[in-house]
Amino acid sequence: MTDFETLRALADEGNEKAADKLADLADERSDLDTLNDLLDEGNDRAGEHLTRRAAATKDLRELQRISDAGYEEATEVLNTLL
């Protein structure tokens, strides 16, 4: 089992530290599918990474999606860009 698979399994069991590490690893790999899955699961670290990426490109639609998923910092960034 790879580190990624191990982290995913632990995250699926509710281990928040593993989920945060998984989000970091997914960000390093530019694995947006995993980041989006983690965001949907309420992972703040994934929201942080996705918000940073969307803010860098001023992707208002993506920031709105992240905000709608409950990540408040995306709302703050979105408000500064509007």
RARAKA-V38195 format. One record per helix or strand of 2 or more residues. SS is the DSSP state (@ for helix, = for strand). FROM is the first residue (numbers start at 1). LEN is the number of residues. If there is no record, write none. Layout:
ss-><SS:SS>
from-><FROM:FROM>
len-><LEN:LEN>
This chain:
ss-><@:@:@:@:@:@>
from-><3:16:32:44:60:72>
len-><10:13:9:13:9:10>
